[in-house]
Amino acid sequence: MPKFDPEGSDYDYDTAKRGGLGPTGTGENEGHWGSVTRASKQDRQKYKLPPDSYIVLKGKSHETWDKAEEGEKARGATIIKMGDRYFSVPEKWANDKRMWDEEAAKRKEKK
């Protein structure tokens, strides 16, 4: 099976299965797989993510990416890219990180 492309239109079934996910839903959503699963301890440590972080399982070009964004926003999270993957993190944490990154960039420019 080819490696999952986080920018593509596919779904990361391998990571979903490792996260304990499978098809769920009823009616028109029958067979639906979740958009995120809890980020691994390794990913949280590697990217210094908070404990309540999730890895996004859909590629950014997936036909229902917008639904994933809406769902994450509804639970107070936002999707950010770290390394080569997208993660759902608490919105406050993401906003604080943006502020830290901007301050670090300004300090770097002054050097």
N, C-alpha and C positions, 0 to 999 in steps of 0.2 A: 504494500500500500504506500502511495507517495506521501511525503512529509506534508503535514498540514501547513497551509499558507495563510497566515493571519490577515493578509490583505485580500485574499481571494474570496470566492463565493461558497466555499465548502464549509463543512462542520467537522469539528475535531472529536470524532467518535471515540478514539482511543483514550483521550483525557477524560471525556465524559464517563466512560465505563470505569476508569480508574477512580473517578469521583463517586461511583455508585449510582450514576444516572442511567436511565433507560427510557423507552417510550412511555408517555403518560397521556392524560387528557381524555376528553370525551367530545362527542359531537364533531364539529369541524376541526377541533384541535386533537382529535384522537391520533395517537402515535407521535405526538409532539415531544421533542427532546428539549430540555431546559437550555437556556442561553448561557448560563454560568455554572461553575462549580467552585467550591472553596479552593483557593490557591494553596498549593503545596507549601509545606514548611520551607523547602529548599527555595522556591520562588520568593516567598516572603522575606527570607534572609538575604537572598541575592540582591533584591531590589529595595530592601528596607521598607517593605510594605507593612501596614498595620495588620493585626490578627484577623480582622473582619474583612479581608480582601478575597476577591473571587477572580478566577481566570475566565475570560470570555471564550466561549467555544465556537462561536460563529466567526467566519471571516468577515472583514469589513465590507466586502461586496455582496454578502449574503442577502437574499431578497427580503429577509425580515430583520436586518440589522437595526432598523429604526425602532422596531418593537422591543428589541433588547435594550436600546438606549432609554426608551420610555419606561420600561419595567424597572431598570436600575434607578432612574431618576425618582420614580414613585416610592422607592424604598430609601431615598436619601443618599444615593451613591451616584458616582459619575465614572465614565469609562476613560481611562488614560492608557497611553502606550509606554511600556517600560521594556527596554531591550527590543526583542522582535515580537512581543505578544501584547495583547490588550488585557487590561485588568479593570475590574470594577472595584472602586475604593470609596470609602465615605467621602462625601462632597467636601466636608470641612478639611479633612486631611489633604485632599487634592488641592484645595485653595491655598492651604498653608504651604504645601510643597511648591506651588507655582511662585509664591512670594519668596520662598527661600532660594529658588532657582534664579529668579530675577535679581535678587540682592547679590548672589554669588557672581552673576554675569556682570553686574555693575562694578563690583570690586575687581574683577578680572580686567575690565576695560581700563580702570584707573592705573593699572600696573604698567 
